[in-house]
Amino acid sequence: MKTTLLIGAGSDIAKEICNSLKAKEERVLTISRNEIEYTSDQHYIIDWSLTDALPSIDGEIHSLIYFPGSITLKPFRSIKPADFQSDFEVNVLNAIRSVQAYLPNLKLANQASILFLVL
């Protein structure tokens, strides 16, 4: 049975992916800041601070899908450096941290994949 980890799993796209994978009888694990409105095999609620540890997961992960995305929608002249920094932390640094945290699990799988979706 393949295992997919959805990080930032609160979106409708994550819900549809989860439902599609569950229909194929795959194991789906989810991580989000809040409760989700659909059922995964295991759900973890965590804070997205760069200092907080991601939950430990046992066994193989065949696919990691990273959903969190942030973009400051303002006129360019109004965007402050702190806005860029915040978006960079969510979109890049947390993505890197997620891959680093679950790389041992991904390496256990015969073939693994990573998908980054910026929504």
Secondary structure, DSSP 4 states (H G I P E B T S, - for coil): --EEEEESTTSHHHHHHHHHHHHTT-EEEEEESS--SS--SEEEE----TTSPPPP--S--SEEEE-------S-GGG--HHHHHHHHIIIIIHHHHHHHHHHHHHHHSSS-EEEE---
